[in-house]
Every structure is written in C-alpha cells, then in structure tokens.
Amino acid sequence: MPKAVIDQLKENSEKALGFLRASLQGIRTGRAHPGLVSDIKVDYFGTPTPIKNMGSINVPEARQLVIVPWDKTALKAIEKAIQASSLGINPQNDGESIRLNMPELTHERRVELNKIVNKTAEDARIGVRNARREAIEKLKKMEKDSEITEDELKKFQKTAQDETDSFIKKIDEIAAEKEKEILEK
C-alpha cells in the first residue's frame, strides 16, 4: 500500500514535468519550432481545432515555419488564429501555405521570456511539492491507522523526499536549458 502512495507521487510529479515541457515549448526563443504553433486553436467549421491536426508544420530554416494545411480553404482561418495568438508574428499567406518568419528577439523580450520560464518552472516545482505533501499525509495516516510502522513511515518519507528532489532537479535542468536557448542569439 505505501508503494502505491509513492507510485502516485511519481505519477503526479511526471504530470508536472509534462506540463512544464509543454508550456516551455510554446515560448518563442527566436528559433522556429513546430511547438510554437501546433496547439493554436483554429475555428475550423465552428470547431476549435489545433493547427497540428489541420496540416503539416515544417521548419525549412532556423527562423522560419511553414504550415501547409491539408484543406486549402482553411488557410484564412489559420492565418487569423495565428494573428490572434500571443506569438506576435505576422503570417504570410501565399495561397498554398502560411510562412512565419521569426524576428530577432530584443534584450528586453529575452529578459521577459526568462521571467516567464522561471514562473512556469516554479509552478511545476509547486506541483511536485504538493504531490510530496499529499503522499506524506497519506503515509502518516497509514501509520496512525497502524497499517505501517514508524520505521516504515520514516523510510517511505525519505523515498518521497528523494523522488521529489529528483523531479525538482529535472525541472531546474529543463528551465536552465530553456533560459540558455532564449539568451543565445
């Protein structure tokens, strides 16, 4: 039973890590990456549809994205959705595809993006710590209900802390990597 608590801690921590990766993928670093636009929702025949489900997203150059929709009638809707997004990039529609040219980031924008990265990483750390707190509360309840001994409680608390430390370290590494990516020109 305590193993199930630790497994739940790992699962919740993995979710926090996945959230962090997905959130950071959408942060524009001056380099083209399909993740920047893949989840932007397009009003496609009245249904909000992610761009990734509407066509292919290619990176022909380091600072350029090309979106080729399978249905050419969706070009205007995709263009409109990109303009309405927080990307801040003007799409170029040539009738066959949409090109997005990534402008060079200013120093102020890089600093701003680093703050966003740090806040997102802190949100993920909080998620991991909350998972640890829940796990420890469950373990203490098990000890109180005499399901596990005091020694087992201490052992599992240490395991929970070790898992938490491991996930926090991964979060820090991912955030540092993203910061480095943002700061390089």
OpenMM code with the backbone's topology and positions (N, CA, C; nanometers):
from openmm import Vec3, app, unit

residues = "MET PRO LYS ALA VAL ILE ASP GLN LEU LYS GLU ASN SER GLU LYS ALA LEU GLY PHE LEU ARG ALA SER LEU GLN GLY ILE ARG THR GLY ARG ALA HIS PRO GLY LEU VAL SER ASP ILE LYS VAL ASP TYR PHE GLY THR PRO THR PRO ILE LYS ASN MET GLY SER ILE ASN VAL PRO GLU ALA ARG GLN LEU VAL ILE VAL PRO TRP ASP LYS THR ALA LEU LYS ALA ILE GLU LYS ALA ILE GLN ALA SER SER LEU GLY ILE ASN PRO GLN ASN ASP GLY GLU SER ILE ARG LEU ASN MET PRO GLU LEU THR HIS GLU ARG ARG VAL GLU LEU ASN LYS ILE VAL ASN LYS THR ALA GLU ASP ALA ARG ILE GLY VAL ARG ASN ALA ARG ARG GLU ALA ILE GLU LYS LEU LYS LYS MET GLU LYS ASP SER GLU ILE THR GLU ASP GLU LEU LYS LYS PHE GLN LYS THR ALA GLN ASP GLU THR ASP SER PHE ILE LYS LYS ILE ASP GLU ILE ALA ALA GLU LYS GLU LYS GLU ILE LEU GLU LYS".split()
positions = [
    Vec3(0.0819, -0.1211, 0.0000),
    Vec3(0.0000, 0.0000, 0.0000),
    Vec3(0.0863, 0.1277, 0.0000),
    Vec3(0.1928, 0.1371, 0.0832),
    Vec3(0.2763, 0.2578, 0.0766),
    Vec3(0.3427, 0.2728, -0.0602),
    Vec3(0.3703, 0.1602, -0.1267),
    Vec3(0.4299, 0.1652, -0.2604),
    Vec3(0.3345, 0.2374, -0.3563),
    Vec3(0.2052, 0.2150, -0.3404),
    Vec3(0.1052, 0.2810, -0.4248),
    Vec3(0.1090, 0.4327, -0.4028),
    Vec3(0.1341, 0.4748, -0.2795),
    Vec3(0.1429, 0.6179, -0.2484),
    Vec3(0.2637, 0.6786, -0.3202),
    Vec3(0.3761, 0.6089, -0.3161),
    Vec3(0.4982, 0.6568, -0.3834),
    Vec3(0.4772, 0.6574, -0.5354),
    Vec3(0.4111, 0.5536, -0.5884),
    Vec3(0.3810, 0.5493, -0.7322),
    Vec3(0.2931, 0.6673, -0.7732),
    Vec3(0.1959, 0.7013, -0.6877),
    Vec3(0.1075, 0.8154, -0.7149),
    Vec3(0.1889, 0.9458, -0.7144),
    Vec3(0.2831, 0.9557, -0.6206),
    Vec3(0.3719, 1.0723, -0.6145),
    Vec3(0.4501, 1.0852, -0.7451),
    Vec3(0.5064, 0.9735, -0.7924),
    Vec3(0.5829, 0.9754, -0.9176),
    Vec3(0.4937, 1.0172, -1.0348),
    Vec3(0.3728, 0.9610, -1.0397),
    Vec3(0.2803, 0.9901, -1.1493),
    Vec3(0.2437, 1.1392, -1.1510),
    Vec3(0.2120, 1.1948, -1.0332),
    Vec3(0.1761, 1.3367, -1.0256),
    Vec3(0.2957, 1.4254, -1.0598),
    Vec3(0.4141, 1.3838, -1.0189),
    Vec3(0.5349, 1.4604, -1.0499),
    Vec3(0.5646, 1.4565, -1.1991),
    Vec3(0.5419, 1.3410, -1.2627),
    Vec3(0.5595, 1.3288, -1.4081),
    Vec3(0.4633, 1.4227, -1.4811),
    Vec3(0.3407, 1.4344, -1.4286),
    Vec3(0.2433, 1.5249, -1.4897),
    Vec3(0.2923, 1.6687, -1.4814),
    Vec3(0.3494, 1.7071, -1.3673),
    Vec3(0.4030, 1.8430, -1.3511),
    Vec3(0.5174, 1.8665, -1.4501),
    Vec3(0.6001, 1.7656, -1.4684),
    Vec3(0.7125, 1.7749, -1.5619),
    Vec3(0.6609, 1.7870, -1.7061),
    Vec3(0.5596, 1.7083, -1.7389),
    Vec3(0.4985, 1.7154, -1.8720),
    Vec3(0.4363, 1.8518, -1.8983),
    Vec3(0.3709, 1.9067, -1.7957),
    Vec3(0.3116, 2.0403, -1.8056),
    Vec3(0.4202, 2.1435, -1.8343),
    Vec3(0.5317, 2.1316, -1.7632),
    Vec3(0.6427, 2.2254, -1.7817),
    Vec3(0.6956, 2.2180, -1.9248),
    Vec3(0.7211, 2.0960, -1.9715),
    Vec3(0.7744, 2.0797, -2.1080),
    Vec3(0.6796, 2.1387, -2.2114),
    Vec3(0.5505, 2.1088, -2.1972),
    Vec3(0.4514, 2.1592, -2.2934),
    Vec3(0.4435, 2.3114, -2.2884),
    Vec3(0.4464, 2.3679, -2.1692),
    Vec3(0.4385, 2.5132, -2.1559),
    Vec3(0.5608, 2.5812, -2.2156),
    Vec3(0.6779, 2.5265, -2.1906),
    Vec3(0.8006, 2.5887, -2.2404),
    Vec3(0.8143, 2.5747, -2.3915),
    Vec3(0.7527, 2.4715, -2.4462),
    Vec3(0.7601, 2.4507, -2.5905),
    Vec3(0.6942, 2.5670, -2.6651),
    Vec3(0.5921, 2.6260, -2.6042),
    Vec3(0.5202, 2.7356, -2.6690),
    Vec3(0.5866, 2.8714, -2.6537),
    Vec3(0.6989, 2.8775, -2.5832),
    Vec3(0.7686, 3.0055, -2.5655),
    Vec3(0.8652, 3.0256, -2.6810),
    Vec3(0.8464, 3.1347, -2.7511),
    Vec3(0.9263, 3.1649, -2.8701),
    Vec3(1.0656, 3.2116, -2.8299),
    Vec3(1.1661, 3.1480, -2.8861),
    Vec3(1.3038, 3.1822, -2.8498),
    Vec3(1.3805, 3.2477, -2.9641),
    Vec3(1.3129, 3.2813, -3.0723),
    Vec3(1.3841, 3.3375, -3.1863),
    Vec3(1.4162, 3.2291, -3.2870),
    Vec3(1.4042, 3.1044, -3.2429),
    Vec3(1.4259, 2.9907, -3.3318),
    Vec3(1.2899, 2.9308, -3.3666),
    Vec3(1.2754, 2.8870, -3.4885),
    Vec3(1.1493, 2.8262, -3.5308),
    Vec3(1.1372, 2.6861, -3.4712),
    Vec3(1.0194, 2.6548, -3.4224),
    Vec3(0.9932, 2.5231, -3.3653),
    Vec3(0.8446, 2.4935, -3.3851),
    Vec3(0.8079, 2.3759, -3.4384),
    Vec3(0.6670, 2.3457, -3.4631),
    Vec3(0.5781, 2.3609, -3.3396),
    Vec3(0.6359, 2.3413, -3.2206),
    Vec3(0.5583, 2.3524, -3.0967),
    Vec3(0.5041, 2.4922, -3.0716),
    Vec3(0.5609, 2.5912, -3.1387),
    Vec3(0.5139, 2.7288, -3.1203),
    Vec3(0.3706, 2.7464, -3.1680),
    Vec3(0.3346, 2.6760, -3.2745),
    Vec3(0.2020, 2.6960, -3.3336),
    Vec3(0.1129, 2.5719, -3.3289),
    Vec3(0.1704, 2.4565, -3.2968),
    Vec3(0.0948, 2.3306, -3.3095),
    Vec3(-0.0348, 2.3275, -3.2293),
    Vec3(-0.0377, 2.3941, -3.1135),
    Vec3(-0.1588, 2.3882, -3.0301),
    Vec3(-0.2478, 2.5115, -3.0412),
    Vec3(-0.2129, 2.6047, -3.1315),
    Vec3(-0.3003, 2.7210, -3.1520),
    Vec3(-0.4312, 2.6699, -3.2113),
    Vec3(-0.5418, 2.7104, -3.1511),
    Vec3(-0.6733, 2.6632, -3.1951),
    Vec3(-0.7262, 2.7510, -3.3085),
    Vec3(-0.7748, 2.6838, -3.4124),
    Vec3(-0.8313, 2.7500, -3.5298),
    Vec3(-0.9799, 2.7187, -3.5340),
    Vec3(-1.0613, 2.8198, -3.5622),
    Vec3(-1.2056, 2.7973, -3.5746),
    Vec3(-1.2293, 2.7332, -3.7116),
    Vec3(-1.2361, 2.6007, -3.7128),
    Vec3(-1.2485, 2.5246, -3.8367),
    Vec3(-1.3897, 2.4677, -3.8444),
    Vec3(-1.4735, 2.5304, -3.9254),
    Vec3(-1.6151, 2.4931, -3.9390),
    Vec3(-1.6836, 2.4892, -3.8031),
    Vec3(-1.6551, 2.5912, -3.7205),
    Vec3(-1.7206, 2.6041, -3.5907),
    Vec3(-1.6587, 2.5218, -3.4791),
    Vec3(-1.5537, 2.4479, -3.5087),
    Vec3(-1.4884, 2.3640, -3.4074),
    Vec3(-1.3464, 2.4140, -3.3836),
    Vec3(-1.3105, 2.4432, -3.2566),
    Vec3(-1.1714, 2.4831, -3.2299),
    Vec3(-1.0783, 2.3636, -3.2529),
    Vec3(-0.9932, 2.3741, -3.3530),
    Vec3(-0.9046, 2.2641, -3.3928),
    Vec3(-0.7594, 2.3091, -3.3862),
    Vec3(-0.6719, 2.2307, -3.3215),
    Vec3(-0.5299, 2.2685, -3.3186),
    Vec3(-0.4692, 2.2631, -3.4594),
    Vec3(-0.3763, 2.3543, -3.4857),
    Vec3(-0.3128, 2.3604, -3.6185),
    Vec3(-0.2477, 2.2266, -3.6538),
    Vec3(-0.1893, 2.1592, -3.5553),
    Vec3(-0.1200, 2.0325, -3.5828),
    Vec3(-0.2142, 1.9268, -3.6404),
    Vec3(-0.3445, 1.9415, -3.6179),
    Vec3(-0.4421, 1.8466, -3.6719),
    Vec3(-0.4958, 1.8881, -3.8080),
    Vec3(-0.4473, 2.0029, -3.8576),
    Vec3(-0.5015, 2.0556, -3.9821),
    Vec3(-0.4038, 2.0497, -4.0989),
    Vec3(-0.2780, 2.0176, -4.0716),
    Vec3(-0.1793, 2.0146, -4.1790),
    Vec3(-0.0413, 1.9872, -4.1240),
    Vec3(0.0586, 2.0036, -4.2098),
    Vec3(0.1957, 1.9791, -4.1651),
    Vec3(0.2630, 2.1108, -4.1278),
    Vec3(0.3497, 2.1035, -4.0277),
    Vec3(0.4261, 2.2196, -3.9825),
    Vec3(0.5730, 2.1864, -4.0051),
    Vec3(0.6375, 2.2619, -4.0930),
    Vec3(0.7773, 2.2351, -4.1279),
    Vec3(0.8677, 2.3510, -4.0859),
    Vec3(0.9959, 2.3203, -4.0676),
    Vec3(1.0964, 2.4211, -4.0338),
    Vec3(1.2033, 2.4184, -4.1435),
    Vec3(1.1828, 2.4939, -4.2542),
    Vec3(1.2796, 2.4919, -4.3637),
    Vec3(1.4101, 2.5647, -4.3288),
    Vec3(1.4016, 2.6639, -4.2403),
    Vec3(1.5194, 2.7389, -4.1966),
    Vec3(1.5105, 2.7592, -4.0460),
    Vec3(1.6204, 2.8010, -3.9852),
    Vec3(1.6251, 2.8179, -3.8394),
    Vec3(1.5223, 2.9185, -3.7879),
    Vec3(1.4890, 3.0178, -3.8676),
    Vec3(1.3956, 3.1218, -3.8223),
    Vec3(1.2654, 3.1244, -3.9032),
    Vec3(1.2278, 3.0120, -3.9610),
    Vec3(1.1067, 3.0123, -4.0417),
    Vec3(1.0250, 2.8847, -4.0198),
    Vec3(0.8935, 2.9040, -4.0098),
    Vec3(0.7982, 2.7927, -4.0025),
    Vec3(0.7097, 2.7999, -4.1259),
    Vec3(0.6768, 2.6839, -4.1812),
    Vec3(0.5832, 2.6782, -4.2930),
    Vec3(0.4719, 2.5814, -4.2546),
    Vec3(0.3488, 2.6319, -4.2626),
    Vec3(0.2315, 2.5495, -4.2318),
    Vec3(0.1610, 2.5217, -4.3641),
    Vec3(0.1467, 2.3930, -4.3960),
    Vec3(0.0786, 2.3535, -4.5198),
    Vec3(-0.0475, 2.2764, -4.4788),
    Vec3(-0.1641, 2.3426, -4.4848),
    Vec3(-0.2867, 2.2733, -4.4447),
    Vec3(-0.3308, 2.1717, -4.5495),
    Vec3(-0.3940, 2.0656, -4.5015),
    Vec3(-0.4449, 1.9641, -4.5940),
    Vec3(-0.5645, 2.0187, -4.6695),
    Vec3(-0.6386, 2.1073, -4.6072),
    Vec3(-0.7545, 2.1714, -4.6705),
    Vec3(-0.7192, 2.3181, -4.6943),
    Vec3(-0.6983, 2.3542, -4.8214),
    Vec3(-0.6529, 2.4904, -4.8549),
    Vec3(-0.7555, 2.5969, -4.8148),
    Vec3(-0.8831, 2.5574, -4.7990),
    Vec3(-0.9848, 2.6556, -4.7594),
    Vec3(-0.9634, 2.7015, -4.6149),
    Vec3(-0.8811, 2.6301, -4.5412),
    Vec3(-0.8556, 2.6649, -4.4015),
    Vec3(-0.7444, 2.7684, -4.3859),
    Vec3(-0.6783, 2.8061, -4.4943),
    Vec3(-0.5658, 2.8998, -4.4865),
    Vec3(-0.6015, 3.0298, -4.4145),
    Vec3(-0.7132, 3.0903, -4.4521),
    Vec3(-0.7540, 3.2179, -4.3910),
    Vec3(-0.7796, 3.2011, -4.2415),
    Vec3(-0.8453, 3.0913, -4.2050),
    Vec3(-0.8764, 3.0671, -4.0630),
    Vec3(-0.7484, 3.0469, -3.9818),
    Vec3(-0.6508, 2.9753, -4.0386),
    Vec3(-0.5226, 2.9531, -3.9705),
    Vec3(-0.4493, 3.0864, -3.9555),
    Vec3(-0.4488, 3.1645, -4.0618),
    Vec3(-0.3826, 3.2950, -4.0588),
    Vec3(-0.4437, 3.3831, -3.9492),
    Vec3(-0.5753, 3.3845, -3.9429),
    Vec3(-0.6479, 3.4648, -3.8438),
    Vec3(-0.6147, 3.4182, -3.7010),
    Vec3(-0.6091, 3.2864, -3.6800),
    Vec3(-0.5798, 3.2310, -3.5468),
    Vec3(-0.4383, 3.2669, -3.5022),
    Vec3(-0.3436, 3.2646, -3.5953),
    Vec3(-0.2044, 3.2997, -3.5622),
    Vec3(-0.1954, 3.4475, -3.5266),
    Vec3(-0.2658, 3.5316, -3.6004),
    Vec3(-0.2652, 3.6750, -3.5715),
    Vec3(-0.3270, 3.7025, -3.4342),
    Vec3(-0.4290, 3.6261, -3.3977),
    Vec3(-0.4968, 3.6458, -3.2690),
    Vec3(-0.4183, 3.5861, -3.1519),
    Vec3(-0.3193, 3.5005, -3.1812),
    Vec3(-0.2427, 3.4360, -3.0747),
    Vec3(-0.1426, 3.5330, -3.0119),
    Vec3(-0.0776, 3.4876, -2.9068),
    Vec3(0.0201, 3.5723, -2.8363),
    Vec3(0.1592, 3.5649, -2.8990),
    Vec3(0.1722, 3.5008, -3.0150),
    Vec3(0.3028, 3.4865, -3.0796),
    Vec3(0.3640, 3.6194, -3.1219),
    Vec3(0.2796, 3.7094, -3.1688),
    Vec3(0.3296, 3.8384, -3.2129),
    Vec3(0.4023, 3.8312, -3.3465),
    Vec3(0.3611, 3.7379, -3.4313),
    Vec3(0.4242, 3.7216, -3.5628),
    Vec3(0.3154, 3.7375, -3.6688),
    Vec3(0.3490, 3.8086, -3.7764),
    Vec3(0.2543, 3.8272, -3.8845),
    Vec3(0.2709, 3.7163, -3.9870),
    Vec3(0.1688, 3.6325, -4.0068),
    Vec3(0.1793, 3.5235, -4.1044),
    Vec3(0.1710, 3.5745, -4.2482),
    Vec3(0.2402, 3.5053, -4.3385),
    Vec3(0.2358, 3.5382, -4.4808),
    Vec3(0.1682, 3.4230, -4.5542),
    Vec3(0.0528, 3.4532, -4.6125),
    Vec3(-0.0285, 3.3532, -4.6807),
    Vec3(-0.0036, 3.3653, -4.8317),
    Vec3(0.0472, 3.2565, -4.8936),
    Vec3(0.0723, 3.2605, -5.0379),
    Vec3(-0.0309, 3.1797, -5.1185),
    Vec3(-0.1402, 3.1407, -5.0534),
    Vec3(-0.2445, 3.0647, -5.1222),
    Vec3(-0.2252, 2.9144, -5.1137),
    Vec3(-0.1055, 2.8692, -5.0830),
    Vec3(-0.0747, 2.7261, -5.0692),
    Vec3(-0.0343, 2.6929, -4.9257),
    Vec3(0.0371, 2.7877, -4.8621),
    Vec3(0.0896, 2.7646, -4.7276),
    Vec3(0.0979, 2.8974, -4.6531),
    Vec3(0.1306, 2.8877, -4.5268),
    Vec3(0.1500, 3.0062, -4.4447),
    Vec3(0.2934, 3.0038, -4.3938),
    Vec3(0.3645, 3.1142, -4.4153),
    Vec3(0.5025, 3.1259, -4.3684),
    Vec3(0.5066, 3.2186, -4.2477),
    Vec3(0.5849, 3.1773, -4.1493),
    Vec3(0.6076, 3.2601, -4.0314),
    Vec3(0.7577, 3.2823, -4.0187),
    Vec3(0.7999, 3.4070, -4.0287),
    Vec3(0.9408, 3.4406, -4.0115),
    Vec3(0.9612, 3.4916, -3.8698),
    Vec3(1.0498, 3.4251, -3.7963),
    Vec3(1.0756, 3.4615, -3.6572),
    Vec3(1.1706, 3.5805, -3.6514),
    Vec3(1.1237, 3.6917, -3.5934),
    Vec3(1.2141, 3.8066, -3.5815),
    Vec3(1.3168, 3.7839, -3.4702),
    Vec3(1.4255, 3.8568, -3.4767),
    Vec3(1.5284, 3.8522, -3.3715),
    Vec3(1.4659, 3.9065, -3.2427),
    Vec3(1.4949, 3.8410, -3.1299),
    Vec3(1.4414, 3.8872, -3.0020),
    Vec3(1.5253, 4.0031, -2.9482),
    Vec3(1.4573, 4.1011, -2.8892),
    Vec3(1.5284, 4.2118, -2.8249),
    Vec3(1.5746, 4.1658, -2.6872),
    Vec3(1.6687, 4.2388, -2.6299),
    Vec3(1.7188, 4.2041, -2.4960),
    Vec3(1.6050, 4.2077, -2.3930),
    Vec3(1.5196, 4.3108, -2.4019),
    Vec3(1.4082, 4.3238, -2.3068),
    Vec3(1.3147, 4.2038, -2.3173),
    Vec3(1.2880, 4.1605, -2.4407),
    Vec3(1.1985, 4.0468, -2.4619),
    Vec3(1.2614, 3.9182, -2.4074),
    Vec3(1.3920, 3.9038, -2.4224),
    Vec3(1.4612, 3.7859, -2.3689),
    Vec3(1.4489, 3.7808, -2.2166),
    Vec3(1.4671, 3.8969, -2.1524),
    Vec3(1.4548, 3.9046, -2.0057),
    Vec3(1.3122, 3.8694, -1.9636),
    Vec3(1.2150, 3.9222, -2.0381),
    Vec3(1.0739, 3.8956, -2.0107),
    Vec3(1.0438, 3.7449, -2.0251),
    Vec3(1.0958, 3.6840, -2.1327),
    Vec3(1.0746, 3.5410, -2.1554),
    Vec3(1.1387, 3.4572, -2.0443),
    Vec3(1.2564, 3.4991, -1.9954),
    Vec3(1.3208, 3.4272, -1.8855),
    Vec3(1.2352, 3.4305, -1.7594),
    Vec3(1.1692, 3.5440, -1.7350),
    Vec3(1.0793, 3.5535, -1.6189),
    Vec3(0.9635, 3.4555, -1.6342),
    Vec3(0.9113, 3.4446, -1.7566),
    Vec3(0.8010, 3.3506, -1.7826),
    Vec3(0.8490, 3.2069, -1.7602),
    Vec3(0.9698, 3.1755, -1.8089),
    Vec3(1.0267, 3.0416, -1.7901),
    Vec3(1.0400, 3.0113, -1.6408),
    Vec3(1.0937, 3.1077, -1.5656),
    Vec3(1.1119, 3.0864, -1.4211),
    Vec3(0.9792, 3.0668, -1.3494),
    Vec3(0.8771, 3.1440, -1.3873),
    Vec3(0.7462, 3.1300, -1.3240),
    Vec3(0.6844, 2.9938, -1.3573),
    Vec3(0.6967, 2.9530, -1.4824),
    Vec3(0.6427, 2.8230, -1.5237),
    Vec3(0.7148, 2.7094, -1.4506),
    Vec3(0.8472, 2.7214, -1.4375),
    Vec3(0.9246, 2.6201, -1.3650),
    Vec3(0.8833, 2.6170, -1.2184),
    Vec3(0.8604, 2.7341, -1.1597),
    Vec3(0.8184, 2.7381, -1.0183),
    Vec3(0.6804, 2.6735, -1.0018),
    Vec3(0.5906, 2.6948, -1.0978),
    Vec3(0.4589, 2.6294, -1.0933),
    Vec3(0.4750, 2.4772, -1.0949),
    Vec3(0.5666, 2.4276, -1.1769),
    Vec3(0.5920, 2.2833, -1.1834),
    Vec3(0.6511, 2.2341, -1.0509),
    Vec3(0.7446, 2.3123, -0.9929),
    Vec3(0.8030, 2.2739, -0.8628),
    Vec3(0.6951, 2.2660, -0.7562),
    Vec3(0.6033, 2.3626, -0.7580),
    Vec3(0.4932, 2.3627, -0.6607),
    Vec3(0.4075, 2.2381, -0.6791),
    Vec3(0.3820, 2.1996, -0.8043),
    Vec3(0.3044, 2.0781, -0.8318),
    Vec3(0.3720, 1.9547, -0.7736),
    Vec3(0.5044, 1.9466, -0.7890),
    Vec3(0.5796, 1.8324, -0.7360),
    Vec3(0.5749, 1.8338, -0.5830),
    Vec3(0.5928, 1.9524, -0.5236),
    Vec3(0.5901, 1.9614, -0.3767),
    Vec3(0.4521, 1.9264, -0.3215),
    Vec3(0.3476, 1.9679, -0.3923),
    Vec3(0.2116, 1.9323, -0.3498),
    Vec3(0.1911, 1.7812, -0.3543),
    Vec3(0.2453, 1.7180, -0.4571),
    Vec3(0.2352, 1.5716, -0.4682),
    Vec3(0.3078, 1.5065, -0.3505),
    Vec3(0.4255, 1.5600, -0.3141),
    Vec3(0.5003, 1.5068, -0.1994),
    Vec3(0.4191, 1.5237, -0.0712),
    Vec3(0.3622, 1.6428, -0.0511),
    Vec3(0.2833, 1.6685, 0.0699),
    Vec3(0.1660, 1.5703, 0.0820),
    Vec3(0.0954, 1.5484, -0.0294),
    Vec3(-0.0168, 1.4535, -0.0285),
    Vec3(0.0317, 1.3129, 0.0061),
    Vec3(0.1445, 1.2734, -0.0517),
    Vec3(0.1985, 1.1398, -0.0255),
    Vec3(0.2348, 1.1246, 0.1220),
    Vec3(0.3005, 1.2242, 0.1776),
    Vec3(0.3416, 1.2158, 0.3187),
    Vec3(0.2189, 1.2141, 0.4104),
    Vec3(0.1167, 1.2922, 0.3765),
    Vec3(-0.0064, 1.2904, 0.4573),
    Vec3(-0.0696, 1.1511, 0.4555),
    Vec3(-0.0727, 1.0883, 0.3386),
    Vec3(-0.1293, 0.9528, 0.3285),
    Vec3(-0.0463, 0.8541, 0.4089),
    Vec3(0.0867, 0.8676, 0.4013),
    Vec3(0.1742, 0.7773, 0.4770),
    Vec3(0.1545, 0.7948, 0.6280),
    Vec3(0.1407, 0.9185, 0.6736),
    Vec3(0.1185, 0.9444, 0.8169),
    Vec3(-0.0149, 0.8855, 0.8625),
    Vec3(-0.1154, 0.8954, 0.7756),
    Vec3(-0.2457, 0.8377, 0.8094),
    Vec3(-0.2339, 0.6858, 0.8199),
    Vec3(-0.1555, 0.6259, 0.7297),
    Vec3(-0.1349, 0.4805, 0.7352),
    Vec3(-0.0667, 0.4405, 0.8662),
    Vec3(0.0289, 0.5207, 0.9079),
    Vec3(0.0996, 0.4909, 1.0327),
    Vec3(0.0038, 0.5069, 1.1507),
    Vec3(-0.0773, 0.6107, 1.1478),
    Vec3(-0.1748, 0.6366, 1.2548),
    Vec3(-0.2767, 0.5228, 1.2635),
    Vec3(-0.3150, 0.4694, 1.1460),
    Vec3(-0.4116, 0.3587, 1.1409),
    Vec3(-0.3440, 0.2232, 1.1603),
    Vec3(-0.2164, 0.2260, 1.1964),
    Vec3(-0.1363, 0.1046, 1.2220),
    Vec3(-0.1214, 0.0144, 1.0989),
    Vec3(-0.1273, 0.0709, 0.9811),
    Vec3(-0.1047, -0.0066, 0.8596),
    Vec3(0.0446, -0.0233, 0.8333),
    Vec3(0.1235, 0.0765, 0.8786),
    Vec3(0.2692, 0.0682, 0.8660),
    Vec3(0.3321, 0.1112, 0.9989),
    Vec3(0.4567, 0.0710, 1.0214),
    Vec3(0.5260, 0.1069, 1.1455),
    Vec3(0.5895, 0.2456, 1.1314),
    Vec3(0.6376, 0.2969, 1.2441),
    Vec3(0.7028, 0.4272, 1.2444),
    Vec3(0.8307, 0.4241, 1.1596),
    Vec3(0.9034, 0.3125, 1.1677),
    Vec3(1.0259, 0.2982, 1.0868),
    Vec3(0.9935, 0.2977, 0.9377),
    Vec3(0.8865, 0.2257, 0.9015),
    Vec3(0.8449, 0.2231, 0.7608),
    Vec3(0.8026, 0.3627, 0.7152),
    Vec3(0.7338, 0.4350, 0.8046),
    Vec3(0.6925, 0.5711, 0.7730),
    Vec3(0.8146, 0.6556, 0.7387),
    Vec3(0.9176, 0.6496, 0.8237),
    Vec3(1.0399, 0.7277, 0.8001),
    Vec3(1.1060, 0.6869, 0.6682),
    Vec3(1.1090, 0.5564, 0.6415),
    Vec3(1.1707, 0.5063, 0.5181),
    Vec3(1.0957, 0.5589, 0.3948),
    Vec3(0.9630, 0.5514, 0.3993),
    Vec3(0.8833, 0.5963, 0.2847),
    Vec3(0.8842, 0.7487, 0.2712),
    Vec3(0.8933, 0.8203, 0.3837),
    Vec3(0.9047, 0.9656, 0.3768),
    Vec3(1.0363, 1.0037, 0.3075),
    Vec3(1.1424, 0.9319, 0.3397),
    Vec3(1.2717, 0.9581, 0.2764),
    Vec3(1.2629, 0.9285, 0.1264),
    Vec3(1.1972, 0.8174, 0.0903),
    Vec3(1.1789, 0.7839, -0.0505),
    Vec3(1.1015, 0.8939, -0.1223),
    Vec3(0.9944, 0.9438, -0.0572),
    Vec3(0.9133, 1.0507, -0.1161),
    Vec3(0.9982, 1.1762, -0.1361),
    Vec3(1.0822, 1.2086, -0.0378),
    Vec3(1.1680, 1.3266, -0.0486),
    Vec3(1.2712, 1.3087, -0.1600),
    Vec3(1.3281, 1.1877, -0.1695),
    Vec3(1.4267, 1.1608, -0.2751),
    Vec3(1.3643, 1.1753, -0.4137),
    Vec3(1.2429, 1.1230, -0.4297),
    Vec3(1.1721, 1.1354, -0.5582),
    Vec3(1.1461, 1.2830, -0.5900),
    Vec3(1.1018, 1.3561, -0.4886),
    Vec3(1.0742, 1.4987, -0.5067),
    Vec3(1.2010, 1.5722, -0.5500),
    Vec3(1.3109, 1.5459, -0.4814),
    Vec3(1.4384, 1.6111, -0.5148),
    Vec3(1.4794, 1.5798, -0.6583),
    Vec3(1.4580, 1.4556, -0.6994),
    Vec3(1.4925, 1.4131, -0.8345),
    Vec3(1.4112, 1.4917, -0.9384),
    Vec3(1.2812, 1.5054, -0.9141),
    Vec3(1.1956, 1.5772, -1.0089),
    Vec3(1.2273, 1.7268, -1.0096),
    Vec3(1.2554, 1.7833, -0.8939),
    Vec3(1.2903, 1.9259, -0.8862),
    Vec3(1.4193, 1.9506, -0.9651),
    Vec3(1.5132, 1.8579, -0.9546),
    Vec3(1.6401, 1.8701, -1.0279),
    Vec3(1.6125, 1.8683, -1.1795),
    Vec3(1.5238, 1.7770, -1.2234),
    Vec3(1.4881, 1.7716, -1.3657),
    Vec3(1.4241, 1.9025, -1.4115),
    Vec3(1.3358, 1.9570, -1.3277),
    Vec3(1.2685, 2.0838, -1.3603),
    Vec3(1.3722, 2.1947, -1.3749),
    Vec3(1.4658, 2.2005, -1.2802),
    Vec3(1.5710, 2.3026, -1.2854),
    Vec3(1.6544, 2.2890, -1.4123),
    Vec3(1.6865, 2.1648, -1.4514),
    Vec3(1.7657, 2.1419, -1.5723),
    Vec3(1.6904, 2.1871, -1.6971),
    Vec3(1.5616, 2.1536, -1.7045),
    Vec3(1.4802, 2.1921, -1.8208),
    Vec3(1.4709, 2.3444, -1.8292),
    Vec3(1.4477, 2.4103, -1.7144),
    Vec3(1.4359, 2.5568, -1.7126),
    Vec3(1.5684, 2.6212, -1.7523),
    Vec3(1.6798, 2.5692, -1.7008),
    Vec3(1.8111, 2.6255, -1.7337),
    Vec3(1.8403, 2.6112, -1.8827),
    Vec3(1.8027, 2.4974, -1.9389),
    Vec3(1.8234, 2.4743, -2.0823),
    Vec3(1.7425, 2.5742, -2.1656),
    Vec3(1.6180, 2.5981, -2.1244),
    Vec3(1.5325, 2.6918, -2.1973),
    Vec3(1.5858, 2.8348, -2.1846),
    Vec3(1.6332, 2.8706, -2.0640),
    Vec3(1.6903, 3.0042, -2.0444),
    Vec3(1.8118, 3.0243, -2.1348),
    Vec3(1.8948, 2.9213, -2.1420),
    Vec3(2.0152, 2.9288, -2.2255),
    Vec3(1.9734, 2.9470, -2.3728),
    Vec3(1.8709, 2.8738, -2.4138),
    Vec3(1.8199, 2.8837, -2.5511),
    Vec3(1.7678, 3.0242, -2.5805),
    Vec3(1.7005, 3.0836, -2.4832),
    Vec3(1.6453, 3.2184, -2.5015),
    Vec3(1.7579, 3.3220, -2.5116),
    Vec3(1.8602, 3.3062, -2.4286),
    Vec3(1.9666, 3.4068, -2.4234),
    Vec3(2.0638, 3.4001, -2.5409),
    Vec3(2.0769, 3.2840, -2.6056),
    Vec3(2.1700, 3.2788, -2.7192),
    Vec3(2.1072, 3.3432, -2.8409),
    Vec3(2.1896, 3.4130, -2.9157),
    Vec3(2.1366, 3.4890, -3.0310),
    Vec3(2.1438, 3.4105, -3.1588),
] * unit.nanometer
topology = app.Topology()
chain = topology.addChain("A")
for resn in residues:
    res = topology.addResidue(resn, chain)
    for name in ("N", "CA", "C"):
        topology.addAtom(name, app.Element.getBySymbol(name[0]), res)
